[in-house]
Amino acid sequence: MRALSLLRLLRPAPGPPRPGLPLRGAGVAAWAGRSRPSPPPPHRAMSQYSTEERGQPCSAQYRLYFKNVDGHYISPFHDIPLKPESKEAVFNMVVEVPRWTNAKMEIATKEPLNPIKQDIKKGKLRYVANIFPHKGYIWNYGALPQTWEDPLHKDSTTNCCGDNDPIDVCEIGSKVRARGEIIQVKILGILGLIDENETDWKLIAISVDDPEASKFHNISDVRKHKPAYLEATLDWFRLYKVPQGKPENKFAFNGEFKDKDFALEVIESTHKYWKALLHKKSDGGDINCVNVQVYDSPFCCSKEEARCIVQSASTAINEDSNSKEDEDIHRWYFVTK
């Protein structure tokens, strides 16, 4: 018992809360019927969004929350607009995974305010394998906000339903982006991945601030200026689950990359499905629709309620972390006794 007491004394005092787990019982209808806040001030620069880490990286408790320019918590799924104002051909992208990294990070669509977390399968944190000759993800990987691939809608071009997520983006620029960064991208084309009989679109895009962005206008420019990149992308998506013992993935259109116009039509349709989701016109199942800035949505909450969500999640994650630490100390004590 003396060793156990000593270890408890050495445990650092708890610091500021670093939350991450969802509010218990906070489902898709959690905020239905609440009073709605006043409309926001005019939209400001996307670079002024910020993020806040809670929990330890590379742990099940890690979460990355988003804040707007005024420092209020928001949802990257629902509150960041699909497009910046006055830029018709440009879209906002939420970076989930920086290029060359392996941790499978994603927007937590089933948690309030949808922080970024690391995916877990069968109780283990997920990492993608290195697909020779590449290291981790071969692009900056993320999603377009305010889009949703409806799992109840069968796509007429793929004959499969959506995968229940925001539409994915592969950003092919020269910079390695940061997790949680909001960047503005030009859409160049799209690949139709069929993942376990679900449509999982992969947009090909380049950031507007990339030094070579002016050279890229359509998918053909990728072949011209980045030869073999599309072939590498196709191989990566075909093979990335094979090291886990799964079969190769399949593709719509025999793996043909569709052009910009086709991609823009897909984006428009997924944005419409998202709108229906946020206004209770579609069955979102366990998708969490709590938001702070979609003022005509029945799921809109106040900034004070959003802060309470994060603080409640913080308490839950601290309890979970302390519980795991106690288990580790207990295990160590009996092993060394």
Summary of the structure (lengths in Angstrom):
residues: 337
radius of gyration: 21.2
end to end distance: 9.0
largest distance: 69.6
contacts: 1048
relative contact order: 0.19
helix: 28%
strand: 22%
